[in-house]
Each structure stands twice: as structure tokens, then as C-alpha cells.
Amino acid sequence: MTNILWFRKNLRIHDNPALLKASESSERLICVFIYDEIIHYDQHGVQSLGPYRAKFLWDSLAELKKSLQALGNDLIILRGDAAEVLEELVAQSHAKSVIAPHECGYCEQLQETAVKKFCNLEIVGGATLLDINELPSEPASLPNSFILFRRIIENNWDEQSWAIKDCVDSPKKLPPKPENLSLDTMAIDPIDDSRRASDKAVMTFNGGENAALARIQSYLWTGNNVENHKETRNQLLGSDYSSKLSPWLANGCLSPRHVYHEIRRFEKERVQNESTHWLICQLLWRDYYHFASYKHGADMFLGGGMRGQGCSKKKISIDESELIQKWCHGKTGQTFVDANMTELLETGYMSNRGRQSVSLYLIRELGLDWRLGASWFERYLIDFEPCNNYGNWNFQAGIGHDIKKCNGFKITEEARKHDPEGRYQDYWLGSSS
Ligand SMILES: Cc1cc2nc3c(=O)[nH]c(=O)nc-3n(C[C@H](O)[C@H](O)[C@H](O)COP(=O)(O)OP(=O)(O)OC[C@H]3O[C@@H](n4cnc5c(N)ncnc54)[C@H](O)[C@@H]3O)c2cc1C
């Protein structure tokens, strides 16, 4: 029996329930990744898949291909509408099922609905730490606020049905591909301006699970950095003020469950403190935005956000005004904003503190539509992930469910508080700042 394993944001071998299931239930297996329009499209005048994320994704796919070949299979990389491509593949191979991980994003949900129309789609595993099928309630009845969500989840956590399960084993061998498949797998990165970050980046982000697992090793075990995560997380310079796991988590090169179990092991073998707990809380924020996205669907991307507030239907575009152009290119004249936006442009990464400051500046001080900032982030962030990006922008814009306390926000105060000696601004803009 032939099955199709549709890789989505699970570009790894370790702790990959969909891969394990496909390996155990198939005689012949087709492993496929599809560059669908939901990955690369035009939004508010910008192309969504920018240079650094494109490179990271392509390198992750190249590594996954090698790993699958070593296990006796291969990865076929195709381009087009995912449902149409899969329909053709099913017809050509007479596959019994398409096996794929769950995804919470709105467009990803639409993909699933379209695929279910012509084949048996088996959803196995997902991108979140908590299993969406084991939550304390249906996602639609989960509390809207993160604080309440976290309180429910963390209450006697280990005793509950939503306690984190062990990671699943990696398959030792995979069934072969069917013979006589006529498919042209893509051999080169489809994005023209795909490129590596500047050498000034906080660290090198190489795509693929090997680099992800190496980063856990160095951040947790070699550097012991998780011990101080809560105190260092608002810093701006260097590789170790935060975990930097986001690009690998966003592409599924790293399993959040693996990260969770490594933190728990660190707590047992080294230290358990507020910082180790804090890092787990960050993973819960990540889950919260995934489930909120599942619950609120398209609203999260609309001007009124997940609260569904009314908003103007006026077309917005990044080309429209000088203000947005200056923000995007780090030319506002506010050196703290400009340094962060320059880091983003040159590397694809920006600290959490930076993201909070530049987004509030765009919304509060420039009075611009938050969606312009969100789509610029979508293009440039190497760790862009729709639920996290749009969820955080909703929060910053005050249209999420948790109240953002930022009355009297002033960018000059942010700079004074977080970069008092101007070292970060100097690093990115030169000593003239
Ligand atoms: C406006 C804005 C846009 C953002 N867009 C994204 C995005 O597209 N993709 C993304 O992964 N994160 C996004 N974030 C959240 C956060 O800034 C990054 O996850 C974090 O900076 C990544 O660095 P790290 O891996 O070192 O984080 P750490 O502090 O080490 O946290 C560990 C992991 O927890 C998760 N996490 C941490 N903070 C958050 C948060 N606020 N929301 C959701 N998950 C979180 C991430 O997966 C992260 O890798 C955004 C934040 C803001 C304010």
C-alpha cells in the first residue's frame, strides 16, 4: 500500500509522529514538500518569503532530503497549490492516504479542508507543545486571555491528560518510493534573492535539525544559559541572552516537545529556577497564539484583529507613505528603532525587546496600520510563523485579548532603559548615533 507523507512545518526526523506513522503503515511512501502560495505571495506590496527565511527553508529541505535518503526514501520538492499538487500525486500513485501534521494557521486549515475533499487525510502530530486533541477543552472554548490559559494548563500539569508525552522514536528505516513516478523535484531554491545574513548577526542560523539540536546543546548544556534566561531575555547583543531557537521551531526543524524535555532534564540535572520555568512559559505563549489562531481564523489577520473589532476597508500598502518606508529601512531618525530595523534587514533576526519597541513605535508614535509592520516582519524575520507573528502584532496593537500596558510609550525611554550606553545602537549604526 502506498501513502504520501506531506511535510509541512515538521522538517525533521526526531520526534516526528507523522513520519513514524507513515513509516509503520506504508509499503511504499512518497515524501513531499510543496512551495504553496501560502508560503510565498504578495501582501500589502511586499513579497512574503524574504531572503533569509527562503535560504533557511531551502537549507532545511536539503538536509531533510539527505536524511530521508539515508533512511531509504527521498524528499520530492514541488511548487504549486498544495491541494492540486497532492490531488495529482494521489491520482498518479493510487495512494491510500495523505499523512500530515496538524497546523493551526487559518490558511493551513483551508489547505486541509481542500485536501480532505479528494482523499483520506490522516492528521498525525502537530507543531505545538500541547496536543490540540488533549486540551482541557475544545480550542473554541479555551480562555481568550493568555494569563487564564496558562493558569489552567499549569495547574497540576503532570497529572492532566494534556501533560506532555514523551518524544516518539525516529524510524530506523523507511519504505521505498513507488517505482515509475514521473515527478520533477525542484533542484534549486525558487527564491531569487535568497541569501545568508551579515556576519554581524547575533549568531549563524543554519537551516535543518542538526543545527537546531546543536543549538540546544550549546545554549542549555555547554553554556548553562537557561539558568539566567529571565534576567537576560531583554538584552540586545550576542547569541546567548535568549535561546534563539525560534527559526528552527518555526520551520519544525525542532520539536517543541524535545525542547521541553531538555529543559526538564536540565532542571533535574543542574538547576530549576524562575528562568527555566520562564523558558517553558515562552513555549506556552507560542502554543497560545497557535490555538488562538485556530479559534479566531481569518480575524487575526484583519485590521480589527482577534477581537473582531471593526476596521477600515481601505487598501493599505507599504509603498504608500514615506513614514512606512523610513520605518522599514531603519531611517526614522530614532536611532533605537533604526538600529533594530537595520539588524532585521541585514540578518533576518531581531530580539524580542526590539520587536516590541519597533512595533509599538509604528503603532503609537507613527500612527500606522499594524498590518504593514506585520507583513514587513513576515518578509524579513527568519523565524516568521503566522500564528506567532500576527498574534504578537494583535497584542502590540491592543486588539488581542490580553491588555497591553503601554500608556505613555516613548521610544526614547525604551532606548534609555534597554540600551543606556548606546552600545547596541553603535553596533548597528556606527558611532555617529
Ligand atoms: C511584533 C512581534 C512579532 C513576533 N513575530 C514572531 C514570529 O513571527 N515568530 C516567532 O517565533 N516569534 C515571534 N515573536 C515572538 C518573539 O519575539 C520571538 O519568538 C523570540 O524573540 C525568538 O527568540 P528566541 O528563540 O531567542 O526566544 P526565547 O525567549 O528563547 O523563547 C523560546 C521560544 O519561545 C517562543 N516564544 C518566545 N516568546 C514568544 C512570544 N512572545 N510569542 C510566541 N512565541 C514566543 C519562540 O518559539 C522562542 O523560540 C514576535 C514578537 C513580537 C513582539
The ligand as an SDF file (V2000), in Angstrom:
LIG
                    3D

 53 58  0  0  0  0  0  0  0  0999 V2000
    5.7100   42.1090   16.9620 C   0  0  0  0  0  0  0  0  0  0  0  0
    6.2640   40.7230   17.2550 C   0  0  0  0  0  0  0  0  0  0  0  0
    6.3240   39.7760   16.2310 C   0  0  0  0  0  0  0  0  0  0  0  0
    6.8180   38.4800   16.5040 C   0  0  0  0  0  0  0  0  0  0  0  0
    6.8790   37.5620   15.4760 N   0  0  0  0  0  0  0  0  0  0  0  0
    7.3020   36.2940   15.7320 C   0  0  0  0  0  0  0  0  0  0  0  0
    7.3460   35.3110   14.6910 C   0  0  0  0  0  0  0  0  0  0  0  0
    6.9780   35.5310   13.5400 O   0  0  0  0  0  0  0  0  0  0  0  0
    7.8220   34.0690   15.0230 N   0  0  0  0  0  0  0  0  0  0  0  0
    8.2350   33.7550   16.2890 C   0  0  0  0  0  0  0  0  0  0  0  0
    8.6670   32.6150   16.5290 O   0  0  0  0  0  0  0  0  0  0  0  0
    8.1650   34.6600   17.2880 N   0  0  0  0  0  0  0  0  0  0  0  0
    7.7220   35.9150   17.0550 C   0  0  0  0  0  0  0  0  0  0  0  0
    7.6900   36.8470   18.0770 N   0  0  0  0  0  0  0  0  0  0  0  0
    7.9620   36.3920   19.4630 C   0  0  0  0  0  0  0  0  0  0  0  0
    9.4100   36.5350   19.9740 C   0  0  0  0  0  0  0  0  0  0  0  0
    9.8960   37.8340   19.7330 O   0  0  0  0  0  0  0  0  0  0  0  0
   10.3670   35.5220   19.3580 C   0  0  0  0  0  0  0  0  0  0  0  0
    9.8080   34.2230   19.4480 O   0  0  0  0  0  0  0  0  0  0  0  0
   11.7030   35.4980   20.0900 C   0  0  0  0  0  0  0  0  0  0  0  0
   12.2910   36.7850   20.0660 O   0  0  0  0  0  0  0  0  0  0  0  0
   12.6190   34.4900   19.4330 C   0  0  0  0  0  0  0  0  0  0  0  0
   13.8680   34.4670   20.0560 O   0  0  0  0  0  0  0  0  0  0  0  0
   14.2930   33.2510   20.9610 P   0  0  0  0  0  0  0  0  0  0  0  0
   14.0840   31.9690   20.2360 O   0  0  0  0  0  0  0  0  0  0  0  0
   15.6700   33.5250   21.4380 O   0  0  0  0  0  0  0  0  0  0  0  0
   13.2480   33.3490   22.1650 O   0  0  0  0  0  0  0  0  0  0  0  0
   13.2580   32.7730   23.6500 P   0  0  0  0  0  0  0  0  0  0  0  0
   12.9910   33.9070   24.5660 O   0  0  0  0  0  0  0  0  0  0  0  0
   14.4550   31.9750   23.9190 O   0  0  0  0  0  0  0  0  0  0  0  0
   11.9550   31.8500   23.6890 O   0  0  0  0  0  0  0  0  0  0  0  0
   11.9530   30.4530   23.3200 C   0  0  0  0  0  0  0  0  0  0  0  0
   10.8690   30.1940   22.2910 C   0  0  0  0  0  0  0  0  0  0  0  0
    9.5770   30.5190   22.8090 O   0  0  0  0  0  0  0  0  0  0  0  0
    8.7500   31.0620   21.7730 C   0  0  0  0  0  0  0  0  0  0  0  0
    8.3810   32.4480   22.1180 N   0  0  0  0  0  0  0  0  0  0  0  0
    9.0830   33.3190   22.8690 C   0  0  0  0  0  0  0  0  0  0  0  0
    8.4020   34.4720   23.0020 N   0  0  0  0  0  0  0  0  0  0  0  0
    7.2580   34.3320   22.3190 C   0  0  0  0  0  0  0  0  0  0  0  0
    6.1350   35.1850   22.0660 C   0  0  0  0  0  0  0  0  0  0  0  0
    6.0530   36.4350   22.5330 N   0  0  0  0  0  0  0  0  0  0  0  0
    5.1530   34.7060   21.2910 N   0  0  0  0  0  0  0  0  0  0  0  0
    5.1990   33.4490   20.7810 C   0  0  0  0  0  0  0  0  0  0  0  0
    6.2200   32.6010   20.9950 N   0  0  0  0  0  0  0  0  0  0  0  0
    7.2370   33.0360   21.7470 C   0  0  0  0  0  0  0  0  0  0  0  0
    9.5840   31.0570   20.4970 C   0  0  0  0  0  0  0  0  0  0  0  0
    9.3040   29.8910   19.7670 O   0  0  0  0  0  0  0  0  0  0  0  0
   11.0050   31.0410   21.0370 C   0  0  0  0  0  0  0  0  0  0  0  0
   11.9410   30.4490   20.1570 O   0  0  0  0  0  0  0  0  0  0  0  0
    7.2280   38.1500   17.8210 C   0  0  0  0  0  0  0  0  0  0  0  0
    7.1710   39.1300   18.8280 C   0  0  0  0  0  0  0  0  0  0  0  0
    6.6990   40.4020   18.5440 C   0  0  0  0  0  0  0  0  0  0  0  0
    6.6370   41.4140   19.6590 C   0  0  0  0  0  0  0  0  0  0  0  0
  1  2  1  0
  2  3  1  0
  2 52  2  0
  3  4  2  0
  4  5  1  0
  4 50  1  0
  5  6  2  0
  6  7  1  0
  6 13  1  0
  7  8  2  0
  7  9  1  0
  9 10  1  0
 10 11  2  0
 10 12  1  0
 12 13  2  0
 13 14  1  0
 14 15  1  0
 14 50  1  0
 15 16  1  0
 16 17  1  0
 16 18  1  0
 18 19  1  0
 18 20  1  0
 20 21  1  0
 20 22  1  0
 22 23  1  0
 23 24  1  0
 24 25  2  0
 24 26  1  0
 24 27  1  0
 27 28  1  0
 28 29  2  0
 28 30  1  0
 28 31  1  0
 31 32  1  0
 32 33  1  0
 33 34  1  0
 33 48  1  0
 34 35  1  0
 35 36  1  0
 35 46  1  0
 36 37  1  0
 36 45  1  0
 37 38  2  0
 38 39  1  0
 39 40  1  0
 39 45  2  0
 40 41  1  0
 40 42  2  0
 42 43  1  0
 43 44  2  0
 44 45  1  0
 46 47  1  0
 46 48  1  0
 48 49  1  0
 50 51  2  0
 51 52  1  0
 52 53  1  0
M  END
$$$$
